[in-house]
Amino acid sequence: MAEDSDNLGYGFGPLAGDEPESLCVMVHGYGADGSDMIGAARILADYLPGTLFVAPNGPEPCPTNPGFYQWYGMEAGIAGVDVGIRHVAPLLNRYIDLQLERLGLSDDELIIFGFSQGGGVALEAAYRRSKPCMALLCFTSALRNKDRLEAEMSAKPPTLLVHGAEDEVIPPASLPRASALLSSLGVHVETYICEGMGHTMNEEGVHTGANFILEQRLG
C-alpha cells in the first residue's frame, strides 16, 4: 500500500493487495495539492478495497498559496475560468490515460473525483473522454463551458454532484441548474446537499459518494 508524494502527487491503496482492480483519480482544489484528497481516499477505500487512489498535483504553482498548486489561474474572471478549464482538461485526460495504461485498466474501471476548482476540471475532462468512466463525483464544483458541452460531449458517465447548503464560494443554486442541463443531454445525474456544509468536503458527502460508486459498479 502506498501513501507518498512525488512531483506527480499522492497515492493510496489498494487496501486489498498490490494489483488494483480499479483506479480513482482525485483532483484537488485551488491552492492545495494531492494530499488534500487522501482523507477522502481513506474513507472510499473501505468501500473499494481493490481501488488505487491517485491525486496528482495541479500543473501550476499557486500565486496566493506558495508551495501549493492550481489547475489554472483565477486572475481573468469568469471568461478566464472557461479558457483555463478548456486548456487543462486535456492534460488531466492524458494523465488518466497514462495511469490506465500503466495499470492495464480501462475506463469502465475508472472513477474521477474532483473538488472545487478540480471538480470543474474533472467535469470538463470526463465528458470529453472517448469512453465513459464508471463514475464521476464532484464536490462544490461549477459546470463551465456550458454552451460548448452538447457539441463537445463524447462520454456520459453517471455523475454525482455534491454541494454544501452553506457554500459561500459557489452558490448552491448552481446545483439544480447543472443537474438539469446534464440530464437534458442524457447524463444519469444525481445530486446531494450537505446541510450546514460550506465550501468543503465532509464525511457525509464522501460516504454518499462511495455508495454512488458501488451502485454504478453493481450496475
N, C-alpha and C positions, 0 to 999 in steps of 0.2 A: 504494500500500500504506500502510495507516495503523497507527501504533503510538503512541497518545496517550491522554491521560486527561482526562476532564471529570467532572462530578458524576454521570454515568451509568456511569462505569467506563472500561474499556480495550478497544481493538480491535486486531486484527492480521489482515493479509491482505486479499483473497486474493492469493496469490503469482502466479497465472496472469493477472491483469488486474483491471480495475475492476468488472466485473459478476459478483457471486458467483452460483454455481450451487447453493450450499447454505450453511447457517448453523449454526454451533456456538455454543451458549450455554453459558458456563463459569461455574460457581457456586462461589465461593471458600469457604474455611473460616472458623471463628470467629477474630476478632481479626486480620483480614487485609483485603485489598482485591483488586480485579480483577487488579492487576499480578501477584499470586501465580500466576495461571493462564497467563500469557503464555509462560513457559518451555515448558509442555506444548503450548501452541498452536503454537510454533515447530516442535516435533517432528511434530505432527499435520499441519501444513501441507505438509510434504514428501510425505506420502501423499495429501493432499487439497488440491492447489494451487488449486482453484476455490472453496474454502470461506472465508467470512468468519467470524472468531472474535471474539466479543464477551464481555466479562467484566464484568458490572455490579457495582457496589459494593452491599453489603448495606444495608438501609434504616435501620439504627440505628447510632449511634456505639457503639464497644465500650468499656465502662467499665474493663476491665482492660488495654486497649492503646490509649491515646489516639491519635487521628489515624487510627484504623482502624475496621473495621465488624463488625457481627454481623447475622445474619438474624433472630435472636430472642434474648432474654435467657436466661441459664443459672441464674438465682437460685432458681427454684421447683422444682428437681429434675425427676425423670422426668415427672411429670404436667405440669409447666410446659413441658417439651420438646414433648410431644404437642400441647398447645394452641398453642405458638408456631409449630410447623410447620404446623398447620392454618390458622393466621392468615396466614402469609406465603406459602404456596404459591400462592394465587390472585394475589398481587401479582407473583410470578415469571411466572405464566402470562400475565398482562396485558402484562408487559414483552415476553415472547416473541411474543405476538400482534402487538404494535406493530412489532416488528422484522421479522416475516414480511410484514406488510402493506407496510411501507416498502420492502422489497426485492422484493416481488412473488413470494415463495416460499410453499411450502405445508409442511405437517407432514411429508410424506414426503421433504422436503429439509432436515429439521431434525435436528440432533444435540444432545442435552443431556448435559452432562458436569459432574459435581459431585464435590467433595472434602470429606470430613469433615462438618461441620455443613451445608455447602452440598450435599453429596451426599444427606443426608437430606431436604432441601428439594426437591432435584431428583426424588427418588423419589416424594415426595408429589405434586408437581406433575404429573409426566409421566403417572402412572397415572390422573389425573383430567382430562386434556385430552379434547377431543371426538374427536380422532383421534390415532392413534399416531405418534410421531416415528420417523425412520429408525433411530435407535439411541440407547440410554440407557446411559451409562457412569458408574459411581460408585466412588470410591476411598475406602477406610477409612471407610465410612459405615454408619449403622444405619437399618434399616427401622422406622419408627414407625407408630403408629395402626393396628397390625395387625388389631385387632378390627373396624375400620371398612372395611378395604380391600376386601373382597369386595363389600360393598354399594355402595361409592362408586366402584369401578374402572370407568372408561369407555373406557380405552385400554390396550392390552397391547403396548407396544413391546419389541422384542428388547433384552435387558438384559445387560450385563456388570458383574459385581461383582468388584472387585479389592481385595485386603486384604494387609496385611503380616503375616507369620508372627509378628513380634515386636511387634505393635501393643499398646502399653501403655494406650491410651485406650479403644478399642472392641475387646473381645476377639475374636480370630479365630474363636472358636467360634460367634459370631453369624452367620458367613457361611453355613454349610450350613443353618442354621435359616431364614434369609431366603430362600435359594435354594429350599428345599423348599416353603415357603409360596407363593412366586411361581409355581413350577412347578405346584402344585396348582390354581392359579387360571388356568392356561392361558398363562402367560407363557413365552416362549422365553428361558431364563436360562442364562448361562454364568458360571463363577467362575474366578478365578485368584489363587493365593497367591504373593506375592513373598517368597522365603526371605531371612531376615536383615533385612527391612524393618520399621521401626516405624510410627508414625502419621504417614505422609508419602506423597508420590508419588515414584516413581523412573522412570528412563528405560525400564527393562524393562517396567514396567506400562503406560506410555504407548504404547510400541511395540505391546504386546499389544492395547491399546485401538484403536489405528489399524488393525490387521489385522481386528479385530472389525467396525469400521465398514465397511471395504472389503467384507467378506463380506456384510454386510446390503445394501450398495449394489448388489452384483452379483446379489443375490437368491439 
